Amino acid sequence: MIDGDQALRGDRSQNSQKYSSNIMGTDRSHSERLSLLRNYGSWTMAYSTLQSGLQYFDVEDGFIAYKRLDKKHLFVLSDPVCPKAAIPEILKRFVTQYPYSCFLQISESTAKYLISSGFYANVMGTETILSSKDRDILAAVSAGKVYVMPATKVFAEGITAIRNKKDELYAGLSDDADKRKQFWRLKRRIAKLERKQFEQDTYQNAVTVFLQSYLRGAKREFLRRQYSAATREGVTVYEIGAQDWPLEIISDISQEWLHSRRIMSKEMSFLTRPLALESDIYSDVRCFMALQGTRYVGFALLDPMYLSGKITGYYIDIIRTKNDAHDGTVAALTLTSIATVFMEGVETISLGLSPMHAVAPVYLSKNEIVVSRYKMGYPYKRVDNIIATALYRFLFHWANRLYNAQGQAFHKTRFRANMIPTFLCSRQRIPFSEVAGCYKLCGVEIFHLLKNISR
């Protein structure tokens, strides 16, 4: 059961008076929209609303990002970027101007208003959200903070004392066999202590300790095995500052990854933000690189989530690896970025959408939306499109050649995190054209679906 959004229960008459004359006649610049995003963009897809190729419905305190596929089909990307109190009035004006729009990957609060405007609301998948308030995350952060300290002085002082004694023995070394034995024993002891100090320094690294705590137990055994296997193969992950991004290497890895795809070898867009290195290096996007030996084998880009001008979370948006990279490289990139960000005090990390995962009927009762596989009676009213629900289930189970939805869902469920349903809202009773349009917007032609299912 999903908690309601209190902002939509407010007095709409006050908002309508405030926002009644705020429709702008001119387009904003990218920097102006980025400024609005830094105040109100606190969800997974907020940063993706700035990707190239989108159109905007501008109001004084926000905007709605959308893309027109043709004269009949208009698709809205995620929630409006604006204050929560303004969402109902902005949606009302947008729906009045574009009554047959299709809203993709929206939250429950936006879906509730659209249901009241005559839209069907379907679950289009689940978002995997990790919160700093989760018990396992809290324990891992606490463990990391305890062991974040310089190299232990005990080892340093012990090694120094033994080295001085060894030097004294070496200075007076003679044919005495006992002194020679004592000298070599001290030398071996120094080597052993140096190895132990190195292991201690590694263990005291905050990221290492975080992951040791977070991956403990049977819940995340799959992730632990993937991470350990990658580590044994020499895969290391570290963050690179914005000014030091190896742009050519990232581009080469990306191109190799794209050409290895079964269906298409070009960038997807809309629901998946395309790679835009030229603009990302000047923003708050963060880059983690995977190194195996002396060569780069993968990278991950994290999109920021904002609230009131501060970064409150990150969305692990783009992860790509070379064809010959170890299978655990993706897990190593994901886990290292999660540990790094949470140790900095960030509140939320999103792993993104698992398309068509856990699709179930949607029911509404007053201001409460319930997603349930079981039939619910009064006072709950079913508000989803029954045909669309059946179609999404079919695509999830039988169209895996077109898009690896099952693989995405399997990987993200291994984190045992919160799975939050996201919604698709449309007025169409038979949504085949909108499903096909959604694939086309993302860069996949629908004829590939029929071609690959028939194989």
Secondary structure as GFF3:
##gff-version 3
##sequence-region A 1 455
A	DSSP	three_ten_helix	6	9	.	.	.	ID=ss1
A	DSSP	alpha_helix	12	19	.	.	.	ID=ss2
A	DSSP	alpha_helix	30	40	.	.	.	ID=ss3
A	DSSP	three_ten_helix	47	50	.	.	.	ID=ss4
A	DSSP	beta_strand	55	59	.	.	.	ID=ss5
A	DSSP	beta_strand	62	68	.	.	.	ID=ss6
A	DSSP	beta_strand	74	77	.	.	.	ID=ss7
A	DSSP	three_ten_helix	84	86	.	.	.	ID=ss8
A	DSSP	alpha_helix	87	97	.	.	.	ID=ss9
A	DSSP	beta_strand	101	106	.	.	.	ID=ss10
A	DSSP	alpha_helix	108	116	.	.	.	ID=ss11
A	DSSP	beta_strand	120	131	.	.	.	ID=ss12
A	DSSP	alpha_helix	135	146	.	.	.	ID=ss13
A	DSSP	alpha_helix	153	171	.	.	.	ID=ss14
A	DSSP	alpha_helix	177	203	.	.	.	ID=ss15
A	DSSP	alpha_helix	206	214	.	.	.	ID=ss16
A	DSSP	alpha_helix	221	232	.	.	.	ID=ss17
A	DSSP	beta_strand	235	240	.	.	.	ID=ss18
A	DSSP	three_ten_helix	242	244	.	.	.	ID=ss19
A	DSSP	alpha_helix	247	259	.	.	.	ID=ss20
A	DSSP	alpha_helix	277	280	.	.	.	ID=ss21
A	DSSP	beta_strand	286	292	.	.	.	ID=ss22
A	DSSP	beta_strand	295	307	.	.	.	ID=ss23
A	DSSP	beta_strand	310	321	.	.	.	ID=ss24
A	DSSP	alpha_helix	329	343	.	.	.	ID=ss25
A	DSSP	beta_strand	348	355	.	.	.	ID=ss26
A	DSSP	beta_strand	362	365	.	.	.	ID=ss27
A	DSSP	beta_strand	368	371	.	.	.	ID=ss28
A	DSSP	beta_strand	381	382	.	.	.	ID=ss29
A	DSSP	alpha_helix	386	398	.	.	.	ID=ss30
A	DSSP	alpha_helix	405	413	.	.	.	ID=ss31
A	DSSP	beta_strand	418	426	.	.	.	ID=ss32
A	DSSP	alpha_helix	432	441	.	.	.	ID=ss33
A	DSSP	alpha_helix	447	453	.	.	.	ID=ss34
###
